[in-house]
Amino acid sequence: MPEAKIEIENVNAPGRTERVDRAKYLAMRQALLAVLPAEAPGLKVDAAKQALLPLLPEDLFPQGRTAGWWLKAVQLDLEAKGAIRRAAIKPVHLYRQGAR
């Protein structure tokens, strides 16, 4: 049985990790990567959230609750790992980097 927690990074705090719920992390990661375009400028964070909400399992995110927190946690982890990037424009726009 896979462990219930997963260790994530934060691009804003190099070397620091947190342990979070694996199922919620993986569901959010899959949804976020599914909606982000592969090229800059990508999507604004709010637009990405609206696009991914229907993709989240209702049992993990009932009525989308806590989706904003999980989106930010997964965003910062994937940025730290180089899987997504911020476009060089304001407000923050995200896009996928390389292969999923």
C-alpha positions, 0 to 999 in steps of 0.5 A: 500500500502506498504511503498516505503522505508525499514530500513536496518542495517550495520554490520560494524556500529551497531545501525546505520540504513539507509532507502532505496528503498524497491522494490530494496532491496527485489529484491536483497535480494531474488536474493542473498539468492537464489544464496548463498550456505547454507554452508561455504565456500560459494561464493566469492562476485564477483561470487555471483554478477555474479550468481544473475544478471540474477535473478534481475528484469530488470525494477529495475536494467536495464542492472544490473546498481547499482547492485554492490551497492545494493549487498553490502547494502543487504549483510551488512544488512543480515550479521547484521541480522544473515541471511548470514555469511562470511567464515573465508577465504580471499577474502570475501566468503558469505553463508546463515545462517539458514533458509531463 
